[in-house]
Amino acid sequence: MEQEFKVIGYPIPRLDSREIVTGKVTFGVDVALPGMLFGKVVRSPIPHGRILSIDVSEAERLPGVVAVVTAKDVLGNRFGFALKDETVFAVDKVRYIGDAVAAVAASDEKTAEKAAGLIRVEYDELPAVFDPVEAMRGDAPLVHPAMSTYETARLLKGAWKPVSGSNIVHRAEFAKGDVEKGFKEADLIFEDIFTTSQIHHCYIEPHAVVAKADFERITVWSCTQQPFPLRSCLAGIFGLPESKVRVISTKVGGGFGGKIAPRLEPYAVALSMKSGRPVKMVMTRIEEFSASAGSAPAITTIKTGVRNDGRLVAREMILVYDGGAYAEGLPPSNRALKDSSGPYNIPHIKIISTLVYTNKLRATPLRGLGVPEAMWAVESQMDMIARKLGVDPVEFRLMNALDEGDIGPTGEVVRSVSVKSCLRKAADAIGWGASKDRPLRGRAVVAIHKSPTTYGSMSGVVVSVNEDGSIGLFVGASDIGQGSDTVLAQIAAEELGVSLNEVSITSGDTASSPFDQGTFSSRVTLYTGTAVRNAVQDVKKRLKEIASRMLEVSEDDLDVGSKCVFVAGVPEKRVSFQDIAAHCHTYEGVILGKGWAGGQGDWPGLAHRKGAKEAAPGWKYGAQAVEVEVEPETGIVRVLKLVSVHDVGRAINPLAVKGQIEGGAIMGMSFGLFEELVYDQGKILNPTFMDYKIPTAMEIPVIIPIVVEQPLPQGPFGAKGIGELSILGIAPAIANAIYDAVGVRIKDLPLKPERILAALEEKGG
């Protein structure tokens, strides 16, 4: 019998909607403190070179300048999201155009900008490398000659696998079965190479931070996705205990992975320490594109063995990710080990994933965490194989898709598997098999999956009952625009049996909340949400304990709901939360509950599970479909209709789920058709929205979001999460639909008009 809910499962607008649309919330750029200065960064104009000298004297003489800092003003402690390969300012050499060499703080932004232009840096330019394949060669310039001396961040836990004396910062391998045996069993073998471009996160809000350092204490207001890891990082850089560092996450105007790692925070803290005053720093849009981070573009070689009856028997994938100048791209490259083979029952799998240093903008996690690049190859080739075999592409996927209880890509039994039902729903919604209205139109359907984040992914939550009986919820995860504060409050209200307006949430403040790994990789609903439910259950236990003494009955006879504790079956015998709180605050202390949840294990979420029979809970499944129209004269592709089907386990808030599905689908379409950071010798040529193409409202097609609910027992009320799944399959779906429309196959992203035209010319029309 389906459980009835009072709060979850309803399309409730975000709790902060009114404040956002009326401009009442505080974003990073809105933070203002008395005596605040404004900071600017001086960045390298060359991709690779030794720093010979830095002259700051002219900048220091400029009226209004209060502080100038370089590497000599900051402890030389290295830091890094995954590998500690970075210093606050370049010490001996710069590694990409945009590397920071100095920073200045002044009384106003214009003065700071002028002062930054007065700092003179002399370089000895070194040979640079921009292509990851060239960077792996033995004679390539080394981006990090001292790489072997670097320390790993906590998440890696000794699993870092560099190739010494090279630019290969990490190479990892995973195998299931015997792939060579599988290829021998295959009747046909397909081998293809697919590439993607580096893209940017394109959040609307730029990086913004205010830092205040005084009396060996640091307070930072930042639009971060990870307040607690940022706190740890800043404490390590400046040699302070974490108890002396406070990070407050401001309202975040989008992150998509781009606000996980430190950007401006170390510079602002260094300037505040030297000046003794608060310092604000805000990135320009050009800085965002050229000096923050982008995705980890991949070159993927995919080899698949298939029998004549259409059964997949073996798949080998070799992925080479361009990591840029620093190793933030380790998480995307590692995620490939679990997700690359696709949601299919393949007995023999081998994945090799390599991250390579180059003298370019660093790669960092971007929505999907390296999986969109892998799915681009997998789902493109799946269509190619189906057509070669003469099999319907949807039926080919259904034939090979995972079922409940199958052995998944990690060699473990998978549960809560819904990929086949998602495929059928997507095919029906796109009109698969129906005749086309017009020529030059094509359709495609793809299958997708996403593994859970298991390594280092803990969430802690505290719940309190106030004296008036209302509920305080304290979580460490930031709401970065996806509405997680609302979802977590709904979970708390449902579990405690109170209305949503009785719950107040405080999030993303390291001084008031327990540890949370952060907002990334579709983890907040699953892990932080479970921690919320556990904390509320702890509070309920405390409430029953106190009420049993007040009512003089056994705890076992009590139930909780409607802001009171009552005797089951005798609801008139009750005591309110308010009365319990008043009693406690007089006689028995406070009413607090604590809870935690999260994936357990080391990077990359495989080694710690050796010998495990059941896959880690939280695998997500879906299917996506598109209909396109190709204009052969121009090569322009128009997406007419987009279907996105996702098993979310339980839609805690259907309105938020719909927003995530639509937003991810649009990002996936943009990844497929438009986005590309264009380089010339390490310099980004399109660092503004005037030159960097993303879709406007004019290009957005009809989007049909379809929610499948196959509850996950380990999730809060069965929820799995949705944030990343919706981006994964759109690009290959568009490419497959283009082939369906005009018969040309493109293997490189983006699917820009010139590539379509070239393919049509080669085809002969």
N, C-alpha and C positions, 0 to 999 in steps of 0.2 A: 504494500500500500504506500502510495506516494506521501511523503511527509509534507505537512502544511507549514508554511512559514508566514511570519508576520512582518518581517523587515527585509530579509534577503529575498532575492528573486524579483524585486520590483524596480522599475526604471526611475530611480530617484536622482534628481539633479545633484550635482556636486554641492557639498555643504558650503563651499566658498564661492559659489557662482555669483551671488549678488555683489560680494566684495570685489571680485575680479572685474566684473563689467562696469562697476562704478568707480574703479580706480582706488579702492581702499586698501588693497593688499600691498605688501612691501616686497618688491623685487630687489635684486642686488643693486641696481642703479639708484634705487630710492633711499638707500641707507645713508644717513648724514649724521655726523658727530661733531661736536664743538671742536674748533681748531683743526679740522680735517684738511689734509693736504691731498694733492692729486699726483698720481704716479704715471710714468711712461717708461717703456722698455726700449733699450737700444739693441737692435738685432743685426745679425750678420747679413751682409749683402752677397756673400759668396757661399758656395755649397760645401767647401772643404778647405781648411787652411789653418796654419799656425797663427796664433795671436802674438805679434811681436811687441806691441805696446798699446796702452790705453791712456789717453790724455784727457782728464776730466776737468782741468783747471779752468778753461773758458766757461764751461757749464756752471761750475761752482761760483764764478764771479757774477753770473747773471742775477739781477735783482729778482727776488721772489723765490729763488731756489734755496731749499732748506737742506736737502740731503742728496748725495750721489753715492751709489753702491756698486761695487764690482766683486769679482770672486775673492779678492783679498779681504773684503769686509764680512764674509760669511764663512762659517765653519765648512770645511771641505767634505762634509758628510754626504755620501751619495744616497740617492733615493730612486725609486722606480715602482711603478704599479705592479710589475711582475719580476723584473730584474733590476737591481740597483746599479744602473748604468748611466745615471744622470747627476749632474751637480746643478745648483741653483743658477749659477752663471758659468759659461764656458771658462775652463781654467787654462788649458794649454792650446786648445784648438777648437774650431767650430766645425759642425758636421752637417749642417744644411742651411739653406737660405731661410733665416728666421730664428736661428739659434740666438739665445740671449747672452749678451756680453756685459751689459750694465743696465742700471735703472736710475731714474731721477725722480725726486718728489719736490713739488713746488706749490705755491699758494693757489694757483689756478691751473686748469688743464692746458691752456694755451702756452703759458710759461713753461710748464713741464715739457710740452712737445717741442718748444723752441730749444730748451736746454738739451734735450735728447739729441737734437741735430747738431749741437756744438761739441759733442763728445767725439774725439778723434781716435779711431782704432786703426792700427797698421797691421796688415796681414801678409803672410807668405802663403800664397795660394798653392794648394796641393792637388794632385790628380783626384778626380771624383768618379764615382760609379753610380749609375742611375737605373740600371736594369738588373733585376734580381738574378737572372741567369748568368749575366756577365759577372755579377758580384760573387758568384760561387766559384769562379775560376781561380786557379792557384796564383795567377799573377795580378789579380784585382787589387786596387788600393784598399787597405783595411780601414774601415770606418771606426772600429774600436780595437786598436792593437792590443790593449790591456784587458780584453774581454774575459780572459780566463781568471783574472783576479777579482772579478765582480762578485758580490754577494747576491743571493736570491732573496726575494721577498717571501713573507710567511707562506703565501699560497703555494709556492713551488715545492717547498719541503723536500729539497734534494732531487726533484724530478727534472731539473734543468739539464738538457742534453745538447750542449754546444759542440761544434766541431772546432777544435783548437787551431789557432793560426789561420782562421778564415773569417768570412763574413756570415757564416751560418750560425746564427745565434741560438737556434733550437731545431732539432730534428727528432721527431717522434714517430713511432711505428706501432700499429696494432694489427693483429691478425685473428681471424676466426676460421677454423678449419684449415685446409691446405689449398691455397689458391692455385698452385701449379697443378695439383691433382684435379681441381675443378676445371681448369682450362683444357686438360686432356679429355675430360668427360664431355666437353661442349662440342656441339656440331658446328657452331658458328662463333667467331670471335670478332668483336667490334672494338676498335681503338680510335679515339678522337682526342683532340686538344681543344679546350675552351679557355677563354680569357675574360677577365673583367677589368674595368678601370677603377682607379681610386675615386671615391666619391666623398662628399662632405655631409655632416649630420644636418646642416641647414636648420638648426633651431632658430627661432625668431629672436630670442633674447641672447645677446652676446655674453661672454664671460664677464662677470662683475664681482668685485670683492672689496671689502673694507677690512683692514687689519688694525688692531690696537694692541700695542705691546708696551706694558709697563710693569715695573716691580717683578720682573721675571715671570710674568704671566702674559699669555697671548689669547686674545679673543678675535675670532675671524668670522665675519658674515660672508657667506659664499653661496652661489647658486650651484652647489655640488650635489651629485647623486650619491656620494658616499661620505657622510660627515665623520664617521668613526675611523675609517682608513685614512682620511685626510688628516684627522687629529694625530694619528700615529705617525704619519709621514712628517708633519711639521715638527712634532716633538723630536723625531730622529734627526731632522736637518739642523735644528737649533739647540740640540743637546739639553732638552728639558724633559722632565717626567710628563706623561700624558695628563696627569692631574692638574698641570699648570697650563694646559691648552684647552680652550673651548672653541668648538666649531658650531655655528648656528646656520642651518640651511635656510636661506631666504626662500621666498616663493620662486619656483623655477619655471622659466618659460621654455620648457622643452630641453631634453638632453640626448636621448637616443644613444647613449653610450659616450657621447662627446664630453660629458661633464663628470666622468668617473675619476680621472686622474687630476693631480694638481696642475694648474696653469699659471694664474697670476698670484696665487696665495703666497708662495715663498718670496716673491719679489716685494709684495706689499708688506709682509712681516719684516723683511730685512730693512726696508725703508722706514718703517715705523720704529724699529729698534734704534736706528741711527738718529732719527729726527726727534724721537720722544713724543710724536704726535700720531693720531690716526691717519691712515693713508687709504685713499680710494683708488682703484684701478679698474678700468673698463676697456675691453678689447674693441678696436674698430672692426668693421666687417672685413677689411683687407687682412688684418691680423688673424681673424678667425679662420680665414681660408688658407693663409700662408704660414701661420705659426702656431696653430693649435694642434689639430690632428685630423686625419681622415680615416677611411676604411682601409682594410688590408686587402689590396687587389691580389687576385690569384691567377696563376697559370695552372690549369688542371688537366692532367693526362688521365683519361678514364678508359679502362679496358674491361670489357664485359663478355663473359662466355654464356651462351644460351643454347638450349637444345632445340631441335626442329619443332618440338611440340610447344615451344614458347616459354619453357621454364628456364628461369635464370639459375645458373649453377656457380658462377664465379664472378667476382668483381674486384679489380685492383685499381686504386686511385693514387696518383702521385700529385700532391698539391704543393705548389711553391708560392708562398705568400711574401709580398714585398713589405717588409717591416719599416722601411724608412730609417731614420737616424737613431731611433731608440726603440726599446723592446716592448712597448705597450701592446704590440700585436701578438704577443704570446697567447692570450686567451682565445682569440679567433682561430689561430693556427692549431691549437690543441683541441678545440671543440670538434674539429674535422674528424678526429679519431673515432668519435661516437656517432656522428650524424651523417657523414658523407655518403654512405652507401644507399641512403634512401629508405623509405618505409616498406621494404620488401624482404621476403623470406629467401635469403641467399645463403646457401650452406658454406660457401668459401669466400672469405673477404680478406683483403689486405689493404691497409691505408698507410701511406707515408706522407707526413705533413712536415714541411720545412719553412721556417721563418728566416728571412735573409735581411741583413742590414744593407741599406743604400743611403746615398746622400740626398735624401728627399724628406718631405714632410713625414713625420712619424705616423704609423698606423696605430689605431686604437680600436677597442670594441665599438661596433656600430650595430644598430638593431639587427638581430639575427646572429651576431657573434661569429662571423665567418661562415655560417651555414648558407646564406643566400648565394655565395660564390660556389659552394659545392652543389647546391640544388640546381644552379644554372647548368652545370655539366650533366648531372644525373638525369634530370627531367627532359633536357634536350635530347640526350642520347636514347632515352626510353622511347620517345616518339620515332627516332630514326630506326631503332631496332624493330619496333612494331610494324612500320611501313615496309621494311625490308622483308619481314616474315609474311606480310600480307594479312596481318592481324589488326583488328580494330584497336587503336591506342588505349581506349578506356578498358576494353576487355583484357588487353595485355597487362595492364596495371592490376586489374582485379584478380587475374590469374596468379600474380606473383605477390600480391599485397600480404602483409602480416595479418595473422588472425590471433585471437585470444589464445594464450598458451604456447605460441610459437617461440622458437629461439631467436631472439632479436640480434641486432648488429653487434652487441657487446658480448654475445655468447650466453646470454641469460634469458630466462623466460619473461616475456612481456605480458603485462596485464592492462586491462581497461583500454583495449585496442579497438579503434573505431574507423580505421582508414577506409574500409570498404563501404561503409554506410555513407561516409563523407564523399567518396568518389561518386556514388550513385546520385546523391543529392545535387552535387555540382553538375553532373552530366545532365540531369533532368532540367535544372534551372537554366542552363545555357542553351538548351534545345539541341543537345547532341543527337545526331542522326536525322534531324529534320532538314528539309531542303533549305538552301540558302536563298534569301530574298533577292540578292543581287550578286553579280560576278565580282571578283576581286575581294570577296569577303572570306574569312576563315575563322574556324573555332578550334579551341584546344582545351583539354582538361589535364591537370597534373595532380599528383599526390605529394604530400609533404609530411614531415614529422620534425620534432625538436626534442632533444633530450633535456632532462632536468639538470639544474646546476647542483652538483653534490659537494664539490670541494669547498671547504672554508666558507660555508654559506649559512652561518648561524644568525638567528634573530631572537632578541630578548624583548619582552614587553612587561610593563607594570600597569596594573589597573587599581584605581583607588575609588572608594565610596566617600563622597563628600558629606558634610553634616546635614545638607538638605536632601540627601538621598540621591543626588545626581552622580554621574560616573565620570571619572577622569581616566583617560587612556593615554599612556606615554610610550611612544614607539620611536626607535632610532632611524627608521627608513624615511627618506624624503619623499614627499609627493612632488613629482617633477612635471606635473601637468596631466597625468593619466587618471587622476582621481582616486589614488590609493587611500588617502585619508578618509574619504567617504566610504569606500569598500570596507576598510578596517573597522570603522565605527558601526557599519551595518552588522558585521560579524559579532562585535561586542554586544550590540543591542539585542540581536536575535538570541544569542546564547544566554544572556541575563534576563531576557523577557521584559525589556523596557522599550520605550519609544526612542526613536533615533535622536530626537531633540534633547534627550536626557544625557547624551554622551558628548563629551568635549574631548577632542584629541589634540595632543601636543606632539609634534613630530620633528625629527631632524635636528635635535639640540643635544649635543653630547653631555651637557651639564644636567639635563633633567630626564634623560631616557637611558635605558640599558643598551648594551652593544647591539648593533645590527650591521651586517656586512654591507648593506646598501641597496639601492634601487637599480637593478640591472637584471638581465637574463630571465625575465618573466618570473622572478622569484618572490615578489612581495606578497601577492595574494596567497600563494602556496605556503611559504615559510613564515613570513610575518603574520599572515592571517591565522595560521595554525597556532603560532605563539600567542596571539590575541585570545583565541578560543581557550587555550590552556590556562592563560592568566585569569580569564573570567571564571573558569571552572574552579580555580584556586580561591577566588573571591567568594564564589558561591559556597564553597566548603567552609570558609571563615564565617560567612553570614549565618549559615545553618548552625555552626558551633555556638555562636553567641545567642542566636534566637532560641536554641534548645534550652538554654539556661533561663532566658527571659520568659519563655512559655512553659517551662518545666515539662518538656516532652523529649523524646529521643530524636536525635538528628535523623535517624532512618525514617521517621514519620513526616519529615518536612520536605516541602518543595518551594521553589523560588519562581516568582513572576509578578508582573504589575507593580514593581517597586516595593515588594514586600516578601516576607517569608511566612508561609502558612502551613497548617497541618493538612496533609493530603487527605482529601475527602471531607474535610471540615474547613473550608476556605475562610469562614468568618473568624476562625481562631488564627489570628495573624499578628505580625508586628512589622511595621514599615521600615524600609531602609533608613529613613530619617531618624526614627526612634532608635534603631540599632546603632547608627553612627553616633547619635547623641550619648547613648549609653556607653559606647566604646570610648569616646573621647573624654568621658568622665572617669570610667572605671577600668577599661580593658584595652587601652591603646588604640591604634588606628586599624582601619580595614584596608589591607593591601593584598593584592594577588600578583603573583609573578608567573611567567610562562616563557618557555623557549622552544624553538623548533629549528630545523634546518637539515640540509644535506650533510652527511658526515663522511669525512675521508680526505685524502690528499689529492693533489693535482695529478692527472686530469680527471679524476673520478672513475678511474678504471683499476688502478693497481690495488687499491684497498678492497676491491670487490672480488679479487681472485678467489675462485671456489664458490662464489655466491651463486645460488640457483635462480633467484628472482631478481629481475632488473630493478634498479632504483625507481621508486614511484615518482610519477610526475611526467612521464613521456606524453607529449601532446601530438595529436594527429589532426590532419585536415586535408582539404582538396580545394583547388582553385581553378577557375575556368574563365576564358575571355572570348569575346568575338571582336575581330578587328576588320578594318577595311584598309587596303593598300592602294595608294595613288601611284601608278607605275611611272607617270611622267616626272614626278618629283621625288619619289621614294619615301614620301611621308606616310606614316602609319597612324591611323586613328583607332583608338580603343573605343568601341561602341558600347560594350557591356562587359561587366566584370562581376563574377560570382566568387564569393569567398566563404567557404564552409569550414567551421572549426568546432572540434569537440573541446569545450571549456570545462568539462566535468560538471560544474554547476555555475550558472551565471549569477553571481552574487548581486550584480547590478547590471541588468541587460542594457541599459543606456550606455554605461561605461564600456561594456563589451562591444557594443556596436561601434562606438567611437574608436576603439582599438583596432577593430577589424577594418574599418574604412580608412583610418590613418595609415595602417601598415600596408594596405593594398595600394594606396596612392604612392607611398614611398617605394613599393616594389615596382610599380609602373614607371616611376621616375628613374629608378635604378636601371630598368630595362631599356627605356627609350631615350633618356635625355642626359643623365648626369655623367660628368667626366671632368676631373681636374687635368687640365692640359699643361704639360711641362715643356720647357726648353732649357736644357742643361741645368736642371734642378730648380729653375724658376717657374712658379705657377703663373700662367698667362691670363687666367680668368678668375681673379680673386674677388669678384663682386657679383651681386645678383643681376647686374647688367649683362655680364658675360657668361655666368654659370647658369645653365638652363635647368629649371625645375618646372613642373606643370603649374599652370594657373587654373582658375575655375573653368576656363574655356576648354581645357584639355581633359578635365575629369569626366569620366563616363558615368553611365548609370551603374551604381554599385549595389549588389544584392548580398547583404550579409546574412548568413544562415548559421544559426547556433545549434549545435548538437550537444546534448547533455548526457554523458555517460559517467556518472559520479566516480571519483577517485576516493576510495575508502580512507586514504591517509590525508586527504586535503580537507580544508575547513568547509564543512557541509558538502564535501565532494568536489570542491573547486580545484582546477589544475593550473589556470593561468592562460593568458592569451597574448601578451604584449609583443612577442617577436614572431610568432607563427604566421601572422598575417602578411608579412613581407616576403616570405620565402619563395613562393612558386610563381609569382606574377611574371617575372622576366622570362623564364623558359616557356611559360604558357603563351606569352606574346610571340616569341620566336616560333613556336610550333604552329600558332595560328597563322603567322605570316607564310609559313611553308604550306599550310592548308589552303591559303588564298592564292598564292602565286608560284609555289613550287621552288622557292629558294631557301637555302639553309645558311643562317648566319651563326658563327661560333664565337664571335667577339662582341662584348658589350662596350658602349651602348649600341642599340639597334638604330643608328642614326641614318638619315636619308641617303647620304653618300654611300654607305655600305649596302643599303638595299638596291640603289641604282647600279652599283658595280656588280652585284650578284645577278641582277636582272639582265645586264648587258652580257655577262659571261654565259648566262643561260640562253641568251638569244631572244630577248624580248621582255 
